[in-house]
Amino acid sequence: MTAAIIDKKVVVVTGASTGIGLACVETLIAAGFFVFGSVRRAEDATRLHEKFGDDFTALLFDVVDDTAIDAAAQNVAARLQGHMLAGLVNNAGVAFPGPLLHLPIEDFRRQIAINLTGQLKVIQAFAPLLGASDEKRTGAPGRIINMSSVAGRFAKPFMGAYNASKFGLEGLSDALRRELIVYGVDVVIIEPGMIATPIWDKLDTVDMSPFDGTIYAAAVRRVQEWAVKHGREAPPAAQVAEVVRHALVTDRPPARIAVVKNWLTDYALPPLLPTRLSDWLVARWLGFDKLRVARLTKTKP
């Protein structure tokens, strides 16, 4: 075992190049962890090595590349030399926005492949190093931290593909946590709301023109503008990273931990409202009620 790892708890963080993943790397290293962080580009690996030095090693893989994931797990296993991995932070993910009726089906497939199927593949590859196998390792079983979202509790229009992936991750995580009880490996779900990361700059430049010829055109652009504005005003990624650190070190972490600006309105209340009332409120906000009347009467809204 290398000197950089021998006296430290070791964690793998996926999607480590920017945003929440990068904040997790910073927070965990500051807390005394050694971090393996997955990135997709060699230049990101170089940048992070220069930033974090001997407390960090980059793993070059995409969560849809099974061969690269297996190779990364073998790399980590060799560095651990029979010791236990303390945690796996499943953070990598993307979002493909747009109305489901008009969203390219390939975008939907990639959304599920990256945000759900890819998460399970990463878990399967690294689970033996966390203690979920009959292989004997030194140390206590590690934990799996799955980065979900409030979008896994309450679905918003034009984010249907992302909602589907996060609702799926919630169910996968619950089933996995119950299955891994036999190994003593815990699974914790982190559910951030809007968090200030570079994703909002990316969303601001997403081309929504493919939906211009649909009935949803104006509403799509309204949601895009609203999300970018409020996303940039959201809590910092460091707040999520601190919750991740807590979930890794506390004796009995909750199964779900929300990271939201307003716990009542952003997290607790929306799932409690009657579904039809939620539908009506969303429709009013998007102007769908007027659109529907206009369509039925064939008049302009």
DOSELUM-798374 format. One record per residue (C-alpha): residue in three letters; x, y, z. Coordinates in steps of 0.02 Angstrom, whole numbers, plus 50000, padded with zeros to 5 digits. Layout:
BEGIN
alaXYZ ...
***
This chain:
BEGIN
met500005000050000 thr500695017149954 ala501165029650088 ala499805041550029 ile498425029350074 ile499045018550217 asp498425029450360 lys496875036550277 lys495105031550241 val494895029250053 val493385034949952 val492905034249768 val491945049249700 thr491225048449525 gly490975063949419 ala492375072849512 ser492875085949383 thr491615099749425 gly490115104649532 ile489565093449675 gly490855080149634 leu492305092349643 ala491605099649805 cys491535082049878 val493355079149833 glu493875095449916 thr492855092350074 leu493385074250096 ile495225077750069 ala495125091950196 ala494325079450317 gly495805067550299 phe495185055550166 phe496155049250016 val495045051349862 phe494965042249697 gly493955053349581 ser493255048049413 val493415059849265 arg493105057449080 arg494515068049009 ala496395066649035 glu496555085649052 asp495355085149201 ala496395071549281 thr497955082349262 arg497075097749332 leu496445088549486 his498135080349519 glu498945097549517 lys497615104349634 phe497565090249763 gly499275082149751 asp499625065749840 asp497905064749922 phe497045061649755 thr497115049349611 ala496065051249455 leu495125036649379 leu494825039049193 phe493135031749148 asp491375035649088 val489965027349184 val489325019649022 asp491005011148986 asp490944994449076 thr492714989449030 ala493455005849094 ile492455004549256 asp493094986949289 ala494884992449254 ala494685007049376 ala494034995449512 gln495524983949486 asn496674999049500 val495885004149665 ala495944986149730 ala497804985249694 arg498115001549787 leu497074995849937 gln498104979849956 gly496774970550053 his496104985350150 met494284990950144 leu493625005150038 ala492745017250157 gly491495023950033 leu490835025449856 val490035042149812 asn488975039449656 asn488855057249593 ala489095056849404 gly487555061749305 val486785072349168 ala485105079949122 phe484215079948954 pro482805092748965 gly481285093848853 pro479455088548839 leu479335069648837 leu478225069148682 his479595077448580 leu481195072248669 pro482325061948553 ile482195044148614 glu484085042448608 asp484195056548736 phe483035046848850 arg484045030948828 arg485665040148871 gln484835048349022 ile484405031349095 ala486055023549043 ile487085037049130 asn486025041249281 leu485365024049324 thr486145009149233 gly487875016849247 gln487655019449434 leu487265001049460 lys488764995749356 val489915006649462 ile489154999349620 gln489384981549559 ala491204984849515 phe491694993049681 ala490524983849802 pro491774969849840 leu493024983049898 leu491694989950016 gly491454972950097 ala490004966149993 ser490854949649954 asp491614934550041 glu493344941550010 lys494254945250173 arg494774963450192 thr495494973650334 gly494344986750409 ala492484990150430 pro491264988750284 gly491105004650181 arg489585014650129 ile488765018749963 ile488175036749943 asn486985038749796 met486725056449733 ser484865057449695 ser483845073549691 val482225081249747 ala481775077149566 gly481685059149628 arg480225064049739 phe479245076649637 ala479205077149447 lys479235093549351 pro478735096049170 phe480125095849039 met481265086249156 gly480375069649133 ala481905059749078 tyr482915066149225 asn481455063049343 ala481325045149280 ser483175042149312 lys483105049049488 phe481475040449536 gly482325024649474 leu483885028049577 glu482815030349732 gly482015013249708 leu483675005149664 ser484475012549820 asp483095006449937 ala483174988749866 leu485074988749872 arg485144994950051 arg484024980750107 glu485014967850009 leu486684973850078 ile486154972550261 val486874954850257 tyr488604962250221 gly488464977150338 val488634989250192 asp487475004250209 val486695014450067 val486285032850095 ile485315043549971 ile485735062049957 glu484315072649885 pro484915089949834 gly483735103149772 met484405117049662 ile486275119049696 ala487385132649624 thr488535123249504 pro489125125849323 ile487625115549265 trp486585131349259 asp487805139749140 lys487655124349030 leu485755124649039 asp485765142948990 thr486585138148825 val485535122548789 asp484675124348621 met482805122848648 ser482375127348468 pro481935109248423 phe480365111948527 asp479885128548446 gly478605120448334 thr477685112248478 ile476315118448593 tyr477605118548733 ala478805131148654 ala478445146248765 ala478315135948924 val479955126948890 arg480885143448874 arg480025150349029 val480575135349132 gln482345136649062 glu482485154949111 trp481735151849283 ala482875137049318 val484455146249267 lys484035161449373 his483565151849530 gly484945138849507 arg486275152349510 glu485525158949672 ala485465141749754 pro486535135249899 pro488355130949857 ala488975113649811 ala490035113649970 gln488425111650069 val488055095149982 ala489855089650004 glu489755092350192 val488195081550199 val489125067950102 arg490565068750227 his489325067250371 ala488475052350288 leu490145043550274 val490745046050453 thr489215046850567 asp488735030850658 arg486935029750601 pro486575041350454 pro484785043450392 ala484325033450239 arg483905049850150 ile484645067050176 ala483925082350089 val484985097350043 val483765111250000 lys483585130050024 asn481875128850105 trp481485111950182 leu479595114550190 thr479225121350017 asp480655113149921 tyr480585095749998 ala479245091250124 leu477685099250053 pro477665095049865 pro477485075949884 leu476115078450016 leu474965088649905 pro473565079049818 thr474205074249647 arg472785082849553 leu473085098849651 ser474925098249605 asp474445095549423 trp473305110749428 leu474605121949512 val475935117249386 ala474745119649240 arg474275136949304 trp476095141849323 leu476505136349146 gly474935143749070 phe474305126749015 asp472535130649070 lys472435145148947 leu473285135048812 arg472035121148833 val470545133048820 ala471305141248667 arg471605124548585 leu469855118448618 thr469065134648557 lys470355136648417 thr470745154348475 lys472405162248517 pro472885161448702 
***
